Amino acid sequence: MKVLLLKDPKDKESGPDPYVKELGLYGFEATLIPVLSFEFVSLEDLFEKLSHPERYGGLIFTSPRALEAIKICLKENNKNEAWSKSLKQQWNTKPTYVVGKATASLVEEIGLSPQGEKSGNAEKLAEYICSREKPHSSSLLFPCGALKREVLPTALKEKGIPLESLTVYQTAQHEHLQQSLSSYFSQQGIPASIVFFSPSGVKFCLQHIQKLSGDSANHIKFAAIGPTTAEAMEDAGIPVSCTAESPTPQDLTAGIQKALRPQNCILSE
């Protein structure tokens, strides 16, 4: 059975994409199509803020892209040296909150210790942060994308926890998206399942997928990587067959199995 994953491939340096690999273990033939392109912005501002850990109570990351922005900063020798010599240690005396395992592993790569990775979405991460932070303490620094949702900032504001957001990347449609989708449907046919990984993915892909799949769209099981994406799918009128319990290859694969082959489901109810 074919599964179409609307996401970027993982860096080639780190081996095969974990979602493709996990789905393959259960007999699914998964294909990745990159949906988004990213432009990094305000990197000088970002490093200036990172250079003053004493001003902040900690860090929040809800996207791997925000970590990519920091990695780009650290490619400059003088900045990397400053980070390695003292800044990293100073930030490690403060919490670094993250929303999932992918972001957590990138936090570890820059030498910090993540907290809250099991939360899985912004709502639960906000609850986790609110249970640990005191009102009116130092601001938490939140490098984020231009399309960030307001769930986390609103929840922290309601609890009196100061947050300083900085937009470090902007999201656009991948330049080859339409061509890639057309090629997939003409060569591979209609997949058994299509997985959306972000609300932006829903926005950029839906019209193309509806056009390419035609009446067969009713036979496709549409899956979401998490509740935020599932909500965007429902708002766009897409029937959500499954939502991964947490944004991991294992949970997504389990959900797709259940949606496609309920009689063979290996999960206990």
C-alpha positions, 0 to 999 in steps of 0.5 A, a space after each residue: 500500500 502506498 502512503 504519500 508524506 507531505 514533508 521534507 526529507 530528513 537530512 541525507 547525512 543522517 540516513 533514511 527518513 525515519 517515517 519512510 523507514 518505519 512505514 516500510 517495516 509494515 509493508 507500506 511504500 512511502 514517498 516524501 514530497 517537500 511542501 514548504 520552503 523556508 527563508 531565514 530572517 533576523 539572524 543577527 537579532 537572534 544571535 544578539 539575544 542569544 548572547 545575553 542569556 542573563 536577560 531571559 528565563 529560558 528558551 522555547 522551541 516549537 519548530 526544528 526550523 528555529 533550531 536551523 536558524 541558530 545552527 546557521 548563526 553558529 556556522 560563523 567561527 566567532 559566534 560558534 566560539 562564543 557559544 561553545 566557550 560560555 553562552 551554551 553553559 549559561 543557557 544550560 542553567 535555564 530551561 529549554 522547552 521543546 514541543 516534540 522529539 525532532 526538535 528535542 534532538 536538534 536542541 541536543 545537537 547545539 549542546 542544550 538539554 530539552 524539557 517537555 518533548 513528550 508534550 507533542 503540541 503547543 497546547 500541552 507544552 504551554 501547560 507544561 511551561 505554566 506548571 514550572 514557571 512563575 508569573 512575572 519572572 524573566 521573559 522566555 525567548 521564543 524564536 519562531 516562524 512568521 506563521 506561528 499560532 497564538 495558542 502558546 503565547 496566549 496561554 502564557 500571557 493568561 498566566 502572567 508568564 512573559 514571552 519574547 517572540 522573534 520571527 526567524 523564518 518565513 514559510 512559502 510553498 515549495 517551488 516544485 510542489 505542484 510538479 512533484 504532486 502531478 508526477 506522483 499521481 501520474 506515475 504512482 496512482 492514487 495512494 491509500 493514505 496521504 499524511 499532512 504534517 502542518 497547517 501550511 501543508 494543508 493550505 498549499 496542497 489541498 487544491 492540487 490533491 483534490 484536482 489530481 485525485 478527482 472522485 478517488 479522493 473519497 477512497 484516500 485515508 487522510 492522516 494528520 501528524 498532530 491535533 493542530 494539523 488535524 484541525 486545519 484539515 477539518 476546517 478545510 473540509 478534509 475527513 481526518 481518518 487518523 491523528 498520530 497520538 504523538 508526532 513520531 514515526 511509530 505513532 503515525 504508522 500505528 494510526 495509518 495501520 488502524 485506519 487502513 486495516 482495522 481488522 488486522 489492527 495490532 493495537 489494543 483498544 
